[in-house]
């Protein structure tokens, strides 16, 4: 640890950084634009119906409007990122 410009600076060991990268490399975060968010079941159903053809997609709520999508297939993740915008129950994601 060190202090630079009156801010605490922490340098993580390489092993910790690599473990963090492995933990989150399969994940994307999606946020709904509107306050009216579809229910969790509809979001999970859409994610697996549309994105889960090469492996099951898990969905975790991160709060009122944001969700973590774990998509194990790298090709599918790239396709999801490049093919949006996405909608669930006519709500923009």
Secondary structure, DSSP 8 states (H G I E B T S, - for coil): -EEETTEEE----HHHHHHHHHHHTTEEEEE-SSS----HHHHHHHIIIIIGGGS-EEEEE-SSSEEEEEE--HHHHHHHHHH---EETTEE-
